[in-house]
Amino acid sequence: MRDHYDALIVGAGHGGANAALALRQRKFTGSIALVSDESSLPYERPPLSKDYLSGKRGFEQILLRSLPVWESHGIDLLLGERAVEVNAQAHALTLESRRTLTYGNLVWAAGGRARRLSCPGHDLASVHAIRTREDVDRLREEVRSAARIAIIGAGYVGLEAAASLTSLGKQVCLIEAQSRVLARVAGPEVSAFYAREHQARGVEVLVDRAVEGLEGANGRVARVVLKDEPAIDAEVVIIGVGMLPNLEVLGAAGAEVANGVRVDAQCRTTLPDVYAIGDCAWHPNRFAAAGFTRLESVQNAVGQAATVARVLAGEPAEYTEVPWFWSEQFDLRLQTVGLSSGFDQTVVRGNPANRTFSVVYLRDGRVQAMDCINAARDFMQGKHLVAAAARVDLMQLADASVELRSLKG
Ligand SMILES: Cc1cc2nc3c(=O)[nH]c(=O)nc-3n(C[C@H](O)[C@H](O)[C@H](O)COP(=O)(O)OP(=O)(O)OC[C@H]3O[C@@H](n4cnc5c(N)ncnc54)[C@H](O)[C@@H]3O)c2cc1C
């Protein structure tokens, strides 16, 4: 058993796993370990609210790589091991098992944990999060015998879970505090479209609702208590109210942390030889209104993994990718490019009633982001407009028969 690694990576999600693989692709010959507090082999997280929840895909089918691939790449998997302390001066990482490992470089790819509610009843049995494979295994087991499920939070994870559970014949009630679904991440046209699609399949969509607490019967959750309204009966409750970045260990070690671990364009934290990537990294991003952001997407985690691998392999690198994201609900595939927050105008291409359309977000007349629903061509062809923050003719932009690649900024 080694006690030193040239590249020690904490977290074996999309960020950590891809950093390890990318290091080998870049001919990094040093020793590499992936430390994960989950006991499973590294797996894809997006299916947890989609095909893995609905049972269409099993665990083997969502593995990022099979065990022999990790072995043949000389990447040690330290599974079921939680990193609890970093001593940056000593270049040492302590695990909960009290084992201490020294490192040449440390990559912090610890993602985040599901945000919990703090209201009365939040800790009752049958209240679930969807962040890890174990969460979903427990949820699937309980969902089997449940008829009515309440989901608190109508962001992407909440909506995807509602779609997956509806496909299993469950009666789902979505409860959202804001005035529309996807309020934090999409414009009103997209919110209205998804609310309608869910309602059309029998999902009860309640917006502008304040949850006061969860009540139980026989030790299990039985209903969601709303302010000034009758309670919602539910045998299972899913909390989908976002995540909290895992930054405390690096923060305690002296790293600068805010809404994430602060890094530069090479993913360097403020600690020597310590990098941070993925969901936990507060990074410079020219697509973010404030110039810095923290993104929760596979693209971001994989892109930063590639950047850190280049840096550790001694190559010039800078993380500058155009952000993109996807979501799958029912037979709808949404693809997003750019970051829409702060937009002051939207242009709709196509007709939402046909279930194939795009919403283009602009700020100060420049294309900032696009949500493309069953419109892969717009997504592919519109990327360059987002990358260039293009100013385009709005009549042409709104005309779905005009191909986006023909528009010049
Ligand atoms: C249900 C769900 C659906 C999603 N769907 C999409 C989608 O459709 N499209 C998309 O682009 N993105 C999606 N995302 C987001 C995407 O999965 C994340 O952005 C991505 O997983 C981030 O990768 P990461 O490596 O930064 O973090 P994670 O994948 O969270 O991996 C971090 C790992 O580190 C481990 N860890 C944390 N702390 C420690 C510690 N102290 N010691 C050891 N290990 C530790 C964690 O347990 C975890 O295994 C979804 C996320 C969820 C939860």
The ligand as an SDF file (V2000), in Angstrom:
LIG
                    3D

 53 58  0  0  0  0  0  0  0  0999 V2000
  -29.4740   13.8320  -10.1140 C   0  0  0  0  0  0  0  0  0  0  0  0
  -28.5200   14.6600  -10.9150 C   0  0  0  0  0  0  0  0  0  0  0  0
  -28.7230   14.8220  -12.2790 C   0  0  0  0  0  0  0  0  0  0  0  0
  -27.8440   15.5830  -13.0370 C   0  0  0  0  0  0  0  0  0  0  0  0
  -28.0690   15.7230  -14.3760 N   0  0  0  0  0  0  0  0  0  0  0  0
  -27.1800   16.4090  -15.1280 C   0  0  0  0  0  0  0  0  0  0  0  0
  -27.3510   16.5190  -16.5340 C   0  0  0  0  0  0  0  0  0  0  0  0
  -28.3280   16.0390  -17.1000 O   0  0  0  0  0  0  0  0  0  0  0  0
  -26.4180   17.1840  -17.2440 N   0  0  0  0  0  0  0  0  0  0  0  0
  -25.3090   17.7430  -16.6370 C   0  0  0  0  0  0  0  0  0  0  0  0
  -24.4780   18.3530  -17.3280 O   0  0  0  0  0  0  0  0  0  0  0  0
  -25.1350   17.6640  -15.3090 N   0  0  0  0  0  0  0  0  0  0  0  0
  -26.0340   17.0120  -14.5420 C   0  0  0  0  0  0  0  0  0  0  0  0
  -25.8530   16.9180  -13.1960 N   0  0  0  0  0  0  0  0  0  0  0  0
  -24.6980   17.5880  -12.5860 C   0  0  0  0  0  0  0  0  0  0  0  0
  -23.4460   16.7280  -12.7250 C   0  0  0  0  0  0  0  0  0  0  0  0
  -23.7210   15.4040  -12.3370 O   0  0  0  0  0  0  0  0  0  0  0  0
  -22.3530   17.3350  -11.8720 C   0  0  0  0  0  0  0  0  0  0  0  0
  -22.1110   18.6290  -12.3690 O   0  0  0  0  0  0  0  0  0  0  0  0
  -21.1000   16.4920  -11.9290 C   0  0  0  0  0  0  0  0  0  0  0  0
  -21.3390   15.2220  -11.3750 O   0  0  0  0  0  0  0  0  0  0  0  0
  -19.9870   17.1830  -11.1760 C   0  0  0  0  0  0  0  0  0  0  0  0
  -18.8900   16.3550  -11.0860 O   0  0  0  0  0  0  0  0  0  0  0  0
  -17.8670   16.5330   -9.8860 P   0  0  0  0  0  0  0  0  0  0  0  0
  -16.8020   15.5010  -10.1120 O   0  0  0  0  0  0  0  0  0  0  0  0
  -17.4760   17.9370   -9.7250 O   0  0  0  0  0  0  0  0  0  0  0  0
  -18.6840   16.1800   -8.5580 O   0  0  0  0  0  0  0  0  0  0  0  0
  -19.4480   14.8670   -8.1460 P   0  0  0  0  0  0  0  0  0  0  0  0
  -19.9560   14.1360   -9.3210 O   0  0  0  0  0  0  0  0  0  0  0  0
  -20.4040   15.2860   -7.0930 O   0  0  0  0  0  0  0  0  0  0  0  0
  -18.3220   13.9530   -7.4830 O   0  0  0  0  0  0  0  0  0  0  0  0
  -17.7150   14.2880   -6.2750 C   0  0  0  0  0  0  0  0  0  0  0  0
  -17.3720   13.0140   -5.5360 C   0  0  0  0  0  0  0  0  0  0  0  0
  -16.5340   13.3360   -4.4290 O   0  0  0  0  0  0  0  0  0  0  0  0
  -16.9590   12.5990   -3.3030 C   0  0  0  0  0  0  0  0  0  0  0  0
  -16.4940   13.3100   -2.0950 N   0  0  0  0  0  0  0  0  0  0  0  0
  -16.9870   14.4510   -1.5730 C   0  0  0  0  0  0  0  0  0  0  0  0
  -16.2910   14.7990   -0.4750 N   0  0  0  0  0  0  0  0  0  0  0  0
  -15.3320   13.8550   -0.3070 C   0  0  0  0  0  0  0  0  0  0  0  0
  -14.3000   13.6600    0.6640 C   0  0  0  0  0  0  0  0  0  0  0  0
  -14.1060   14.5240    1.6670 N   0  0  0  0  0  0  0  0  0  0  0  0
  -13.5140   12.5780    0.5390 N   0  0  0  0  0  0  0  0  0  0  0  0
  -13.6970   11.6970   -0.4780 C   0  0  0  0  0  0  0  0  0  0  0  0
  -14.6520   11.8320   -1.4220 N   0  0  0  0  0  0  0  0  0  0  0  0
  -15.4510   12.9010   -1.3370 C   0  0  0  0  0  0  0  0  0  0  0  0
  -18.4740   12.6090   -3.4740 C   0  0  0  0  0  0  0  0  0  0  0  0
  -19.1070   11.6270   -2.6900 O   0  0  0  0  0  0  0  0  0  0  0  0
  -18.5810   12.3200   -4.9490 C   0  0  0  0  0  0  0  0  0  0  0  0
  -18.5230   10.9520   -5.1990 O   0  0  0  0  0  0  0  0  0  0  0  0
  -26.7300   16.1810  -12.4060 C   0  0  0  0  0  0  0  0  0  0  0  0
  -26.5200   16.0260  -11.0280 C   0  0  0  0  0  0  0  0  0  0  0  0
  -27.4030   15.2720  -10.2870 C   0  0  0  0  0  0  0  0  0  0  0  0
  -27.1750   15.0990   -8.8000 C   0  0  0  0  0  0  0  0  0  0  0  0
  1  2  1  0
  2  3  1  0
  2 52  2  0
  3  4  2  0
  4  5  1  0
  4 50  1  0
  5  6  2  0
  6  7  1  0
  6 13  1  0
  7  8  2  0
  7  9  1  0
  9 10  1  0
 10 11  2  0
 10 12  1  0
 12 13  2  0
 13 14  1  0
 14 15  1  0
 14 50  1  0
 15 16  1  0
 16 17  1  0
 16 18  1  0
 18 19  1  0
 18 20  1  0
 20 21  1  0
 20 22  1  0
 22 23  1  0
 23 24  1  0
 24 25  2  0
 24 26  1  0
 24 27  1  0
 27 28  1  0
 28 29  2  0
 28 30  1  0
 28 31  1  0
 31 32  1  0
 32 33  1  0
 33 34  1  0
 33 48  1  0
 34 35  1  0
 35 36  1  0
 35 46  1  0
 36 37  1  0
 36 45  1  0
 37 38  2  0
 38 39  1  0
 39 40  1  0
 39 45  2  0
 40 41  1  0
 40 42  2  0
 42 43  1  0
 43 44  2  0
 44 45  1  0
 46 47  1  0
 46 48  1  0
 48 49  1  0
 50 51  2  0
 51 52  1  0
 52 53  1  0
M  END
$$$$
